[in-house]
Structure formats: C-alpha cells, structure tokens
Amino acid sequence: MDGSRYIVSVPERLIGYEELPSMRSAPSAANATAPVANERPRYVEVVRDLLREMLFAAARDLLAERGWSDIPMADIARAAGVSRQTLYKRFGSREAFAQAFVIHEGERFLDAVESAVRKHAEDPHAAVCAGLEVFLRRAAEDPMVSVLLSDDGTRGTLPLLTTRGLPVLEWASGRLALAIGESWPDSREQDVHLLAESLVRLAISYLTSPSDSPQAMAAAAGRLLAPFVDRALGASARGRADRSRRAR
C-alpha cells in the first residue's frame, strides 16, 4: 500500500496550519533549478510561526482563568501583544482559531500515540492498546485538557472536542491513518481509515466520559476491536514478521 495515500488532510479554513513543505508538490525537472519568484524568505515563515505560538500561548493562559465563551478575541490579541485585526488576518474567524488551537494542543498527544503504534508494528493488537492507553494517560495528566473537560456546559470549551470537533477528528484520524498505513503497508486503505477514525472517536469518548483507568479502558477497546484489527491488519502483520525472519 502506498504510504502517500495517507497524507494528513487539514481543513483549509484552519489557515494557522498551512501545508507542510513535505506535503507540497515537488517541482518538475524542467523547473527544478529555476528561481521561484514568489518564494518568501525564511524569516517570514519564522515570524508567522512565532505569531501563531504567541496567540496560542495567550489563549492557553486565558483559558486557565475563564471559559472560551467568556474570552473575546480582542483579549487574546491583547495578551499576545498584537492587534485584533492581526489575529483575524492570521486565522480568519473565532471558530477557526479555536479549532487550530485544539489541534495545536493535541499534537503532542498524537506524537506519543504514533510512536506507540509504530513501536508495536509486529503486533497490531498491542499497537491499538498501547496507542489508546498512552493518549488517555497523557491527556488525563495534561492541565489544558483538564480545563477543556471541566466545562459544565456554560464555558464553551467542551464542544471544541465534541459537537464542533469535526476538524479535530479529521486531523487526528488522518495522522493516525498515516502511522497505521506505514506500519502495515499491505492493509486496505479503507480498513486503515475506518480503524483510525474509530480509535479517535473511542479516545474522545473515553476522555470526556472516563469509566476506568487508562489501561483498563484501552484494554476494553482492544478487545472490542480485536476481530476487525485481525481482519484488517493481521495479514500485513504476518507478512511483515515473515519478511523480518527471512532477513535475519
């Protein structure tokens, strides 16, 4: 299976998360050495990244004090030391900023999940359990996640993960599908995407309404998904193991 099928799709409206250089089309051979007239200097990219980090840091500090619904965009801009117009020019809308912020906060969790999945490439069942457990464990210990989950319905933060969380779901599912597709390359694309999305939805459900310890919830999800995991990834995992044994 071609790993390029699993390029992570980020909704265009989240302009705080432009396409990474590695995701852009490579120049043709004829134009490979031609100068790019509109190429921006590197320092412009650095400034853009710094602005984004400053705005997210300001939002993080303000969310520790009050709910999202009580934070005007002007307050975030002021705390970051920029104008309200600059913030809107960077992100386009309040909703787009909120979604980009949640994705930014979630990146470190997805990094850990991907690492756990890839580490268990010889055993897809263990990979599913390990990935879900590390997400739930780290999220439970994260102060910002605690702020998001403490919403009693009046703070406007929890919907960023639930009823208004589709862009976050698409982003997380895309990243996880990439890790799964690369770890078990002989699996069907449709199965990989279905498994990735199901895991993300389960993770959000367990996170917002925990019923047990992270280890126990991950184990329960593993048992639930075991038949599908074996059908979707089992053949690829066995083929990977056979190739590994022959290479020794």
C-alpha positions as CSV (number, residue, x, y, z in Angstrom):
1,M,0.0,0.0,0.0
2,D,1.3,3.4,-1.0
3,G,2.0,5.5,2.1
4,S,1.4,8.6,0.1
5,R,-2.3,7.8,0.3
6,Y,-2.3,8.8,3.9
7,I,-1.2,12.4,3.6
8,V,-2.8,14.2,6.5
9,S,-5.7,16.4,5.4
10,V,-6.1,19.7,7.3
11,P,-9.2,21.7,6.6
12,E,-8.3,24.7,4.5
13,R,-10.1,27.0,6.9
14,L,-7.5,26.3,9.6
15,I,-5.1,28.6,8.0
16,G,-3.0,28.6,11.1
17,Y,-1.9,25.2,9.9
18,E,-0.6,25.6,6.3
19,E,0.5,22.7,4.3
20,L,3.9,21.5,5.3
21,P,6.7,21.7,2.8
22,S,7.0,17.9,2.6
23,M,3.3,17.8,1.6
24,R,3.6,20.1,-1.4
25,S,4.1,19.0,-4.9
26,A,7.8,18.8,-5.9
27,P,8.9,21.0,-8.8
28,S,9.2,19.4,-12.2
29,A,12.7,18.5,-13.5
30,A,12.5,21.4,-16.0
31,N,11.9,23.9,-13.3
32,A,13.9,22.4,-10.6
33,T,16.7,24.9,-10.9
34,A,14.6,27.9,-11.9
35,P,14.3,30.6,-9.3
36,V,10.9,30.9,-7.6
37,A,9.8,34.5,-8.0
38,N,7.3,34.4,-5.1
39,E,9.3,32.4,-2.7
40,R,9.2,34.0,0.7
41,P,12.3,34.5,2.8
42,R,12.7,32.0,5.6
43,Y,12.4,34.7,8.2
44,V,8.8,35.4,7.2
45,E,7.9,31.8,8.0
46,V,9.7,32.1,11.3
47,V,7.7,35.2,12.1
48,R,4.4,33.6,11.2
49,D,5.2,30.6,13.4
50,L,6.2,32.8,16.3
51,L,2.9,34.8,15.9
52,R,0.9,31.6,16.0
53,E,2.7,30.3,19.1
54,M,2.2,33.7,20.9
55,L,-1.5,33.6,20.2
56,F,-1.9,30.0,21.3
57,A,0.1,30.7,24.5
58,A,-2.2,33.7,25.2
59,A,-5.3,31.6,24.7
60,R,-3.9,28.9,27.0
61,D,-3.3,31.4,29.8
62,L,-6.7,33.0,29.4
63,L,-8.5,29.6,29.4
64,A,-6.9,28.8,32.7
65,E,-8.9,31.7,34.1
66,R,-12.2,31.6,32.3
67,G,-14.3,29.7,29.7
68,W,-13.9,30.0,26.0
69,S,-17.3,31.7,25.7
70,D,-16.1,34.5,28.0
71,I,-12.9,35.2,26.1
72,P,-13.2,37.9,23.4
73,M,-10.7,37.6,20.5
74,A,-9.6,41.1,21.4
75,D,-8.4,39.8,24.8
76,I,-6.3,37.0,23.1
77,A,-4.7,39.5,20.7
78,R,-4.0,42.0,23.5
79,A,-2.4,39.3,25.7
80,A,-0.2,38.3,22.7
81,G,0.8,41.9,22.1
82,V,-0.8,42.1,18.6
83,S,-4.0,43.7,17.2
84,R,-7.3,42.0,16.9
85,Q,-7.1,42.6,13.1
86,T,-3.8,40.7,13.0
87,L,-5.4,37.7,14.8
88,Y,-8.3,37.6,12.4
89,K,-6.0,38.0,9.4
90,R,-4.0,35.0,10.6
91,F,-6.9,32.7,11.3
92,G,-9.9,34.1,9.6
93,S,-12.5,33.5,12.3
94,R,-13.0,32.8,16.0
95,E,-14.1,29.2,15.2
96,A,-11.1,28.6,13.0
97,F,-8.8,29.9,15.7
98,A,-10.4,27.6,18.3
99,Q,-10.1,24.5,16.2
100,A,-6.5,25.3,15.3
101,F,-5.7,25.8,19.0
102,V,-7.2,22.4,19.9
103,I,-5.2,20.8,17.1
104,H,-2.0,22.5,18.4
105,E,-2.6,21.2,21.9
106,G,-3.3,17.8,20.6
107,E,-0.1,17.4,18.5
108,R,2.0,16.3,21.4
109,F,-0.6,13.5,22.2
110,L,-0.6,12.3,18.6
111,D,3.2,12.3,18.5
112,A,3.1,9.9,21.5
113,V,0.3,7.8,20.0
114,E,2.1,7.4,16.7
115,S,5.3,6.4,18.5
116,A,3.5,3.7,20.4
117,V,1.8,2.4,17.3
118,R,5.0,2.2,15.3
119,K,6.8,0.5,18.2
120,H,4.4,-2.4,18.1
121,A,4.4,-2.9,14.4
122,E,4.8,-6.7,14.9
123,D,1.6,-6.9,16.9
124,P,-1.3,-4.8,15.8
125,H,-3.4,-5.7,18.8
126,A,-0.7,-4.5,21.1
127,A,-0.3,-1.3,19.0
128,V,-4.0,-0.4,19.3
129,C,-4.0,-0.9,23.1
130,A,-0.7,0.9,23.6
131,G,-1.7,3.9,21.4
132,L,-5.0,4.4,23.1
133,E,-3.5,3.9,26.6
134,V,-0.7,6.5,26.1
135,F,-3.2,9.0,24.8
136,L,-5.6,8.6,27.7
137,R,-2.9,8.6,30.3
138,R,-1.2,11.7,29.0
139,A,-4.4,13.6,28.4
140,A,-5.6,12.8,31.9
141,E,-2.4,14.4,33.2
142,D,-2.5,17.5,31.0
143,P,-3.6,20.8,32.6
144,M,-5.2,22.2,29.4
145,V,-7.2,19.0,28.9
146,S,-8.5,19.3,32.4
147,V,-9.6,22.9,31.6
148,L,-11.4,21.7,28.5
149,L,-13.1,18.8,30.3
150,S,-14.2,20.9,33.3
151,D,-16.8,22.7,31.2
152,D,-20.2,22.3,32.8
153,G,-22.0,23.5,29.6
154,T,-21.5,27.2,30.2
155,R,-17.8,27.7,29.4
156,G,-18.0,26.8,25.7
157,T,-14.8,24.7,25.7
158,L,-16.1,21.1,25.6
159,P,-17.9,21.5,22.3
160,L,-14.5,22.1,20.7
161,L,-13.8,18.4,21.2
162,T,-17.4,17.1,20.7
163,T,-20.2,18.8,18.8
164,R,-17.9,21.2,17.0
165,G,-14.9,18.9,16.8
166,L,-15.1,17.5,13.3
167,P,-12.0,19.3,12.0
168,V,-10.1,17.9,15.0
169,L,-11.5,14.5,14.3
170,E,-10.4,14.7,10.6
171,W,-6.9,15.8,11.5
172,A,-6.3,13.2,14.2
173,S,-7.8,10.4,12.1
174,G,-5.6,11.4,9.2
175,R,-2.4,11.4,11.2
176,L,-3.3,8.0,12.8
177,A,-4.1,6.5,9.5
178,L,-0.7,7.6,8.2
179,A,1.0,5.8,11.1
180,I,-1.1,2.6,10.7
181,G,-0.7,2.6,6.9
182,E,3.0,2.8,7.1
183,S,3.3,0.2,9.9
184,W,1.1,-2.3,8.0
185,P,1.5,-1.3,4.3
186,D,-0.3,-4.3,2.9
187,S,-3.6,-3.4,4.5
188,R,-6.5,-2.0,2.6
189,E,-6.8,1.8,2.6
190,Q,-10.5,1.7,3.5
191,D,-9.8,-0.5,6.6
192,V,-7.0,1.7,7.7
193,H,-9.1,4.8,7.6
194,L,-12.0,3.1,9.4
195,L,-9.8,1.8,12.1
196,A,-8.1,5.2,12.6
197,E,-11.4,7.1,12.8
198,S,-12.9,4.5,15.2
199,L,-9.9,4.8,17.5
200,V,-10.0,8.6,17.6
201,R,-13.8,8.6,18.3
202,L,-13.3,6.0,21.1
203,A,-10.4,8.0,22.5
204,I,-12.5,11.2,22.7
205,S,-15.4,9.3,24.2
206,Y,-13.3,7.7,26.9
207,L,-11.5,11.0,27.5
208,T,-14.7,13.0,28.0
209,S,-16.5,10.3,30.0
210,P,-13.9,8.0,31.6
211,S,-15.2,4.9,33.2
212,D,-12.0,3.3,34.5
213,S,-8.2,3.7,34.4
214,P,-6.5,4.5,31.0
215,Q,-5.0,0.9,31.0
216,A,-8.4,-0.7,31.6
217,M,-10.2,1.4,29.0
218,A,-7.5,0.8,26.4
219,A,-7.7,-3.0,27.1
220,A,-11.5,-2.9,26.8
221,A,-11.3,-1.1,23.4
222,G,-8.7,-3.6,22.3
223,R,-11.0,-6.5,23.0
224,L,-13.8,-4.8,21.2
225,L,-11.8,-4.0,18.1
226,A,-9.8,-7.3,18.1
227,P,-11.8,-9.1,15.3
228,F,-11.6,-6.1,13.0
229,V,-7.9,-5.4,13.8
230,D,-7.1,-9.0,13.0
231,R,-9.0,-8.9,9.7
232,A,-7.7,-5.5,8.6
233,L,-4.1,-5.7,9.8
234,G,-3.4,-9.4,10.6
235,A,-2.3,-10.5,7.2
236,S,0.0,-7.5,6.8
237,A,1.5,-8.1,10.2
238,R,2.2,-11.7,9.5
239,G,3.8,-10.8,6.2
240,R,5.9,-8.2,8.0
241,A,7.0,-10.8,10.5
242,D,7.9,-13.4,7.8
243,R,10.0,-10.9,5.9
244,S,11.8,-9.9,9.2
245,R,12.6,-13.6,9.9
246,R,13.9,-14.2,6.4
247,A,16.1,-11.1,6.7
248,R,17.9,-12.5,9.8
